[in-house]
Amino acid sequence: MQAQVRLSANKQNIEINNYSFAPSFTILYNAMDPAMALKPAGIKKVEYNVLTWKVTDSTKADFQQKKINASMAGDGFDDRILRSKNEWRTANIFHAGQPTTITANRLEQKGDTLFFRFPSDPNFELKAYLLTNIKPFPILRYTFSPLKAGYYSIGYTGAPSVSPEKAAAIWQPLIWQEKRIPDAAYLTPAFMATLPTTMVYDGNNTIGVMASPEHIPFQPLPMLPNSQFGVSLVNEAKALQPSLYAPIPGGYLSSMKPGDQFSFSLQLVVTPLPINHAYQQIAQTIFGFKDYRRNDIASLNTALDNMVAYAMTDYAWFIDSLKGCAYSTDVPGAVKNVSSLNPLELALVRDDKTMFEKRAYPLMEFMLSREKFLFSLDSTQKIQSPSRKLKGPVAPLSELTALYNVFGRENAFYLLMMQKEFKNDRIRNLDVKEKGDNWINAMHLYKATGNKDFLQTAITKANQYLKQRAHQPQTSFNDPFSGSFFFWPAFTDRWIELSQLYELTNDTAYLNAAVDGARNYTMFTWMVPAIPDSMITVNKGGKAPMYWYLKSKGHQQMYYPEEKAPAWRLSETGLTPESSGTSTGHRAIFMANYAPWMLRLGYYAKDTFLINVAKAAVIGRYRNFPGYHINTERTTAYEKVDFPLHKHKEQSVNSFHYNHILPMASMLLDYLVTDVFVRSKGKINFPAEYIEGYAYLQSKMYGVKKGTFNEEKDVQLWMPSHLLQIDNTELNYIAGRTKDKLLLAFTNQSNQSVTARITINKDLVNVQKNTFSITVPANGINTIVIPNTPVPNTFQQKIIAVTNDKSKDYATLEKGHAHALLFKLGSYDKRLYIYLEDDDTKWSKVSLHYSNKTIDDTTYPFEFTVPVKEAVTFHLSLYDKEGSVQQTEKVTLGNK
């Protein structure tokens, strides 16, 4: 739709769809470099860096730099920003230079062009014109010529202003959304703007001032030194007035001298859509966002197989003695885990006993015993606030629910822990306190028990949440359930959990709130730069880009051949920065756990934008674990199958958080299953538990319950490594089995029909004919059921078997503050796990006595794991620093 543009009745302003835009600019001048720099803003509860400038007038030194404590350090945090010296600075764009406001004193129309005639000024010349007959928004172009040397910034400041109380919603990237209005006239630089504009919605139309695409080139990667402009929302009168300044004071191209010229193009946005739909319109019509990705380099199944195989290598840096993933990227000597459910899901669905023994089971013990996700034996370590204590469970209530359900509700200690967690608050990650008695935990208690009282509690509390949060635009960073505003889920409503409540209740109030939250979340995804239809040369000179943070840590340069790759494959469009606090360094992260949730919600709500954002985040990006982020320059290094197969100090392109490997594998599995669910219109559907993790690492967990596959019932999701070989990378697949059938669903990720030859691995499936061809339509699905394919009794069948063992499985021992848990692992195994809350400041050695055996532990943490056949009777001997010994009482667990 084309905007209606005309001169106002007095011919002083331009009217666009009845909104008045003045031909007004503000010129900021500095004789000397104002030393533009990012600094931590003093925004309560939020970590965020904003542009600031030096000032010589103390009355304009209104920026108070946030004090940063020792816990904020590690990858993504830049000490050059966080711990720079205090100076007289401003973050207010109106104080960033000597201002001159200039307004055209005459407007002339010639055809579809409006020319602005400005009064003369002794310091500069300004020319501007407006192209009115452009869809969807008119384009304003200006040329600036300085008449004296200095640093200049030209701001278009003539957009309509809206008083805060009359605004229905606002947006300034990255953190100001809904009605959280900036407390100052901050300028968001181009490289931090997911779309190059700010916006105000007055209940009828969204208004914005937006940079044209040419001012955010694809090459080089957008960063502060090459940012050509900044966008702002708050004017000097504290009203909401979208504005754009180019160049940024003290930034790229801002140093000018007589004879220079600076030209810029911007678009005046008026659209009858709310902001989170205007976002879609701009992304699609101006920056070309669409269903733009395909597998190209590898199927998602291949990437999943490679990623899981990598997770089991030494390169993945799992520390067996600490039962955790090394976290030395951020915290030297520490381990950090996300959830035991990621490896447990992979073990179940992939029928992988080794994954269970080497990753899932150790993490189950960790998640039930440790106090926090981040565990360090170093009691002096402050970075990111680790814990040394065994005061678990760190597992959230939803994880306890999933574990309870996975093992046939036979481990009663999970239920005891759930009930305790529901009554208490807990800090699990960083210093964020989580409330136990909330609607989300009530929902999961219902999933664990089937008790409808818990469901009613969840509904009652969720309805109150809708009123307080989802239906009430937030005006501050103080939302219910958000805790610390750092990772993006804190900035929106709890749309992922709301989607789960919708699936339980079919109440569309939860669906609508979830879709709105997901829409708001898309505004953290990059929609710029526009992707050129061209090839890009990468790895110039055979060198992969080097991440400055890792270079400073002594990491070695990586080498990959110089080559050309299509721009679309290198694009960050659809990905998000890591967080508000690290968005300046971690431009786009590959951990896109939001994608499967958006894909599913897009299906429920018939919202193709959510579906396309989901696909953009995942498809065709890597063959193996790609590390964490895009942060320096464009490269194909992340795509290589051997990219992660290097020692830690040999990784230098991006950072590796080893606790992300298994959650990312779960995310890929979730995407594969959800994609089939969506394309089959719900006919292929596998029930799921919930992997909550922390931050943004949420996924559905499959493999626990059987599902439906078109007309087939009681189908077990079964996807062992290298089950199929497919000769076309564009096809992804999922597989299920019944007692005597193999069921396969193929999804085509490209916009062309694909015919592929499929080979079934005979080592996994007893089938007479193991090859066939299948045709899958463009962006479509095709399925096949292969009869007479029995699978022998496997690990998967044993681990999820229900044995109806209700024997005692938990005890506490007062001495040593010890906890004893008897794990009943289907028909696969039973294990006794004992851990002590007391540490090595009290005891020098602990001995476990059971079944005429003794095991000693002389190092903290004090814990024991022993196999059990039926019942087990045990006690502990505790040795203090002086050599004295104390005995605990004897305890029996299990069937006698």
HELIX and SHEET records of a PDB file:
HELIX    1   1 SER A   58  LYS A   60  5                                   3    
HELIX    2   2 ASP A   79  LEU A   82  1                                   4    
HELIX    3   3 ILE A   93  HIS A   95  5                                   3    
HELIX    4   4 PRO A  164  LYS A  166  5                                   3    
HELIX    5   5 ALA A  190  MET A  192  5                                   3    
HELIX    6   6 PRO A  213  HIS A  215  5                                   3    
HELIX    7   7 LEU A  224  ASN A  226  5                                   3    
HELIX    8   8 ILE A  275  THR A  285  1                                  11    
HELIX    9   9 LEU A  300  ALA A  311  1                                  12    
HELIX   10  10 ASP A  314  ALA A  316  5                                   3    
HELIX   11  11 ASP A  320  LEU A  322  5                                   3    
HELIX   12  12 LEU A  341  VAL A  349  1                                   9    
HELIX   13  13 LYS A  353  MET A  355  1                                   3    
HELIX   14  14 PHE A  356  ALA A  360  3                                   5    
HELIX   15  15 TYR A  361  SER A  369  1                                   9    
HELIX   16  16 LEU A  397  VAL A  406  1                                  10    
HELIX   17  17 ALA A  412  LYS A  423  1                                  12    
HELIX   18  18 TRP A  439  THR A  449  1                                  11    
HELIX   19  19 LYS A  452  TYR A  465  1                                  14    
HELIX   20  20 LEU A  466  ALA A  470  3                                   5    
HELIX   21  21 TRP A  488  PHE A  491  5                                   4    
HELIX   22  22 TRP A  495  THR A  505  1                                  11    
HELIX   23  23 THR A  508  THR A  522  1                                  15    
HELIX   24  24 LYS A  540  GLY A  542  5                                   3    
HELIX   25  25 TRP A  548  SER A  552  1                                   5    
HELIX   26  26 ALA A  567  LEU A  570  1                                   4    
HELIX   27  27 TYR A  594  ALA A  605  1                                  12    
HELIX   28  28 THR A  608  VAL A  618  1                                  11    
HELIX   29  29 ALA A  637  GLU A  639  5                                   3    
HELIX   30  30 HIS A  648  GLU A  650  5                                   3    
HELIX   31  31 TYR A  658  HIS A  660  5                                   3    
HELIX   32  32 ILE A  661  ARG A  679  1                                  19    
HELIX   33  33 PHE A  795  ILE A  799  1                                   5    
HELIX   34  34 LYS A  815  HIS A  817  5                                   3    
SHEET    1   A 3 VAL A   5  LEU A   7  0                                        
SHEET    2   A 3 ILE A  14  ILE A  16 -1                                        
SHEET    3   A 3 TYR A  19  PHE A  21 -1                                        
SHEET    1   B 6 GLN A  98  THR A 103  0                                        
SHEET    2   B 6 SER A  24  ASN A  30 -1                                        
SHEET    3   B 6 GLY A 150  TYR A 156 -1                                        
SHEET    4   B 6 LEU A 240  ALA A 246 -1                                        
SHEET    5   B 6 GLY A 230  VAL A 234 -1                                        
SHEET    6   B 6 THR A 188  PRO A 189 -1                                        
SHEET    1   C 4 GLN A  98  THR A 103  0                                        
SHEET    2   C 4 SER A  24  ASN A  30 -1                                        
SHEET    3   C 4 GLY A 150  TYR A 156 -1                                        
SHEET    4   C 4 SER A 255  MET A 256 -1                                        
SHEET    1   D 3 ALA A  37  PRO A  40  0                                        
SHEET    2   D 3 ASN A  49  LYS A  54 -1                                        
SHEET    3   D 3 ARG A  89  THR A  90 -1                                        
SHEET    1   E 9 ARG A 106  LYS A 110  0                                        
SHEET    2   E 9 THR A 113  ARG A 117 -1                                        
SHEET    3   E 9 PHE A 124  LEU A 131 -1                                        
SHEET    4   E 9 ILE A 139  PRO A 146 -1                                        
SHEET    5   E 9 PHE A 262  THR A 271 -1                                        
SHEET    6   E 9 THR A 206  ALA A 211 -1                                        
SHEET    7   E 9 THR A 197  TYR A 201 -1                                        
SHEET    8   E 9 ALA A 169  GLN A 172 -1                                        
SHEET    9   E 9 TRP A 176  GLU A 178 -1                                        
SHEET    1   F 2 PHE A 318  ILE A 319  0                                        
SHEET    2   F 2 GLY A 324  CYS A 325 -1                                        
SHEET    1   G 2 VAL A 335  LYS A 336  0                                        
SHEET    2   G 2 LEU A 374  PHE A 375 -1                                        
SHEET    1   H 2 ARG A 426  ASN A 429  0                                        
SHEET    2   H 2 VAL A 432  GLU A 434 -1                                        
SHEET    1   I 2 MET A 535  VAL A 538  0                                        
SHEET    2   I 2 GLU A 563  PRO A 566 -1                                        
SHEET    1   J 2 ALA A 588  ILE A 589  0                                        
SHEET    2   J 2 HIS A 629  ILE A 630 -1                                        
SHEET    1   K 6 ILE A 684  ASN A 685  0                                        
SHEET    2   K 6 GLY A 707  PHE A 709 -1                                        
SHEET    3   K 6 GLU A 712  LEU A 717 -1                                        
SHEET    4   K 6 LEU A 731  ARG A 737 -1                                        
SHEET    5   K 6 LYS A 741  ASN A 748 -1                                        
SHEET    6   K 6 ILE A 781  PRO A 787 -1                                        
SHEET    1   L 2 GLU A 689  ILE A 691  0                                        
SHEET    2   L 2 SER A 699  MET A 701 -1                                        
SHEET    1   M 3 LEU A 724  ILE A 726  0                                        
SHEET    2   M 3 VAL A 754  ILE A 760 -1                                        
SHEET    3   M 3 THR A 771  VAL A 776 -1                                        
SHEET    1   N 4 TYR A 810  LEU A 813  0                                        
SHEET    2   N 4 ALA A 818  LEU A 825 -1                                        
SHEET    3   N 4 ASP A 829  LEU A 836 -1                                        
SHEET    4   N 4 GLU A 863  PRO A 867 -1                                        
SHEET    1   O 4 LYS A 853  ASP A 857  0                                        
SHEET    2   O 4 TRP A 843  TYR A 850 -1                                        
SHEET    3   O 4 VAL A 872  ASP A 880 -1                                        
SHEET    4   O 4 VAL A 885  GLN A 887 -1                                        
SHEET    1   P 4 LYS A 853  ASP A 857  0                                        
SHEET    2   P 4 TRP A 843  TYR A 850 -1                                        
SHEET    3   P 4 VAL A 872  ASP A 880 -1                                        
SHEET    4   P 4 VAL A 891  LEU A 893 -1                                        
END                                                                             
